[in-house]
């Protein structure tokens, strides 16, 4: 499952005068998935069922 919009990543990178590899969005999605999993664990450890921005 992808959690990012590949075209938006490419647009951002191109806007910085750089090019993006074809696998960038796949890796960005995996990075995001791992960060969200950590945020869920942190919220649970704090006794909450709501994940907040501060959990990231």
C-alpha positions, 0 to 999 in steps of 0.5 A: 500500500502506498501512503504518498502521492508519487506525482506530488513527490516528483513535483516537489523534487523537480521544484528544487531543481533535482530529479527523482528516481523511480523508486523514491515514492516507494521508499518515502511510503515505507519511511512514512509507514514506519514513522506512523507505526512508531507514533501509534506505539507512542500514543498507546504507551501514553494511554491514548487512542488518538495519535497526535502530531507530537507522537511523530 
